[in-house]
Amino acid sequence: VEEMWRKKVGIDVRLENVELQVKVEGEKGGDYEICGGGWVGEYVEGMRLVDLWVWGGCLKDGKWRKEEYEKNVKVGKRWMDGKEGMEGMEKGEEIL
């Protein structure tokens, strides 16, 4: 991966594999520039993906935050069955 990133996009990095607990502690402490992970949604529904980037979520240890995004996600949650909810999710997706 290091070589591919260097050749394809000009990013020179040194990747480090660590034990899970070290990774988790580093993520929570913000001691990283980029980290990898995996996630699987429990069911097929757009909000499961959109909700991943809401500040304070169970998988949200990153440093990125945008209040406008979170506002649109809240609209999507409140009106999930209607047009307004879809518009909120779509606006949030555009911000990402």
C-alpha positions as CSV (number, residue, x, y, z in Angstrom):
1,V,0.0,0.0,0.0
2,E,2.8,2.4,0.8
3,E,4.4,1.8,-2.6
4,M,1.1,2.1,-4.4
5,W,0.2,5.5,-2.7
6,R,3.7,6.8,-3.4
7,K,3.6,5.9,-7.1
8,K,-0.1,6.6,-7.9
9,V,-0.9,9.7,-5.8
10,G,2.5,10.9,-4.6
11,I,1.9,10.4,-0.9
12,D,5.0,9.2,1.0
13,V,3.8,7.4,4.2
14,R,5.1,4.7,6.6
15,L,2.2,2.4,7.5
16,E,2.4,0.6,10.9
17,N,0.4,-2.4,12.0
18,V,-0.4,-2.5,15.7
19,E,-2.4,-4.6,18.1
20,L,-6.1,-3.7,18.3
21,Q,-5.9,-2.1,21.7
22,V,-3.0,0.2,20.6
23,K,-5.0,1.2,17.6
24,V,-8.1,2.0,19.6
25,E,-6.1,4.1,22.1
26,G,-4.4,5.9,19.3
27,E,-7.7,6.7,17.6
28,K,-9.3,7.9,20.8
29,G,-6.2,10.1,21.6
30,G,-6.0,11.5,18.0
31,D,-2.5,10.1,17.6
32,Y,-2.6,9.3,13.9
33,E,-2.9,11.0,10.5
34,I,-4.8,8.1,8.8
35,C,-6.0,4.8,10.2
36,G,-7.8,1.8,8.8
37,G,-10.8,-0.1,10.0
38,G,-13.8,-2.0,8.9
39,W,-17.5,-1.7,9.4
40,V,-20.6,-3.6,8.3
41,G,-24.2,-2.2,8.5
42,E,-26.7,-4.4,10.2
43,Y,-29.3,-3.7,7.6
44,V,-29.7,-2.0,4.3
45,E,-30.7,1.6,5.0
46,G,-29.0,4.8,4.0
47,M,-29.0,6.4,7.4
48,R,-26.6,3.6,8.7
49,L,-23.9,5.0,6.4
50,V,-24.7,8.7,6.8
51,D,-24.7,8.3,10.6
52,L,-21.1,7.1,10.6
53,W,-19.8,10.7,10.3
54,V,-21.9,12.3,13.1
55,W,-19.8,13.6,15.9
56,G,-19.8,11.4,19.0
57,G,-21.1,8.3,17.2
58,C,-19.8,4.8,18.2
59,L,-17.4,4.7,15.2
60,K,-16.6,8.4,15.1
61,D,-13.1,8.9,16.6
62,G,-11.9,11.1,13.7
63,K,-11.1,14.7,13.8
64,W,-13.6,15.9,11.1
65,R,-16.7,17.7,12.1
66,K,-19.2,19.8,10.2
67,E,-22.2,21.2,12.0
68,E,-24.2,21.7,8.8
69,Y,-23.8,18.0,8.0
70,E,-25.0,17.0,11.5
71,K,-28.0,19.4,11.1
72,N,-29.0,17.7,7.8
73,V,-28.6,14.2,9.3
74,K,-30.9,15.2,12.2
75,V,-33.5,16.3,9.6
76,G,-33.1,12.9,7.9
77,K,-33.6,11.0,11.1
78,R,-36.7,13.0,12.1
79,W,-38.4,12.6,8.7
80,M,-37.0,9.3,7.5
81,D,-40.3,8.3,5.7
82,G,-40.8,11.5,3.8
83,K,-39.4,13.8,1.2
84,E,-37.9,16.1,3.8
85,G,-36.0,13.3,5.3
86,M,-34.5,12.2,2.0
87,E,-33.5,15.8,1.3
88,G,-31.8,16.1,4.6
89,M,-29.8,12.9,3.9
90,E,-29.0,14.0,0.4
91,K,-27.7,17.4,1.6
92,G,-25.6,15.7,4.2
93,E,-24.2,13.3,1.6
94,E,-23.2,16.3,-0.6
95,I,-21.3,17.8,2.3
96,L,-19.3,14.6,2.7
